[in-house]
Amino acid sequence: MKIENNLKELPLTKSNPKTLESLFGNPDIQPMWVADMEFQIAKPIQDSLIQRISNSGFGYEYKPDSFFVAQKNWYRTNYGIELNKNHIVFSPSITTTISVLIENFTSESNGIITQPPVFMEFRDVIRNTKRRITKNPLVLVNNQYQIDFQDLEEKAKIENNKVLIICNPHNPVGRVWTKEELKQIVSICKANDLLLISDEIHKDIILFNNHFTSALSFINDYEKIVVCTSEAKTFNLCGISDSIAIIPNEDIKNAASSSFKKYNLGRTNALTRVALEAAYKHGQPWLNEVIKTIEKNINAIESELETSKIELIKPEGTYQVWLDFRKVYKDSKEMFNHLTENSGIALNAGHWFGREGALFMRMNIATSEEKVVAAIKKIIKAVPNNI
Ligand SMILES: Cc1ncc(COP(=O)(O)O)c(C=O)c1O
């Protein structure tokens, strides 16, 4: 597997000098923030894209049966999920789907429960749709994040709260929720008639023998579940890919579909279709290599941090690590400025994921071990009074 190290030659958001200047004060800083990989895409995906481009008609396309067969096999083989084509709604992005669902199933000023620190676009979507954010913060117990179920139950009971958005695997803290945890989540949603939206975009990167369970496993217990997912992140295809919502409940599906139709959001893209079909059919060996590389990178970080005051929250999934700087800094903004300036590495500040992430940083490690080790060494060297 080749590692792409010349990202500056591509117009990627993560390495856009203007973005780097405005967020990090340095257009040349090394970008290890946005969750995009630096790996070359899998060869079979590249080959199928080249072949498709050389067959250069780009009229309106539909997804042929071969696409659905390949997609169905992927979900069956990897997750034991029997996808039903009638339950799938195609969407340009997961955040679009979440907006549509919120607008359909809640009213302005209704509460939407999230579990910070969490992917910041949940907050943006809730604010943009003029709903209220209700927080059920995760709690850190013995270096592992857990759900505060008592608090979740209290928030769920409040009549104004209508939706719970979970992130599984959880970005940024890397938890892969267990079957038991999901069961409790579903039972709280059911008892309080909450719509459960499960964002499972990171489902394919499961590390160290952890096991992923989709919220769909509970659909026979509770029907108000929507899974938003995509293989875009898995295969480094965010620039061309789209996403799906899996909505087994017919009423919810019809309501969501009519909003997608209203804004004509379901159109497919020729390259997405080709890339994903190839990924489903031939992408697994590449993905296995990626997972091995991510695990090696995490182990390398763990050993580099052994004598440091920086703590690693070891991820169970995703290609991000969540670093705890609470023994090093007292103020989040001061941490961000000091570390950014002195390490030359651009990381996501933890407080971007909600104030619950203050004094943590998220580091994207989907690159070579060499680069990861060099970066973590720079970070260790940059922090004050390191032992
Ligand atoms: C949890 C999570 N959901 C959704 C997205 C973005 O998905 P989309 O581009 O389809 O909105 C990301 C991107 O990092 C993510 O981490």
The ligand as an ORCA input file, in Angstrom:
! r2SCAN-3c Opt
* xyz 0 1
  C     -19.103     11.317     12.896
  C     -19.085     12.002     11.571
  N     -20.231     12.146     10.885
  C     -20.268     12.730      9.678
  C     -19.114     13.227      9.110
  C     -19.198     13.919      7.811
  O     -19.988     13.231      6.936
  P     -20.605     13.986      5.699
  O     -19.465     14.629      4.983
  O     -21.258     12.892      4.914
  O     -21.590     14.981      6.246
  C     -17.898     13.108      9.779
  C     -16.673     13.662      9.223
  O     -15.634     13.723      9.798
  C     -17.889     12.474     11.032
  O     -16.755     12.311     11.724
*
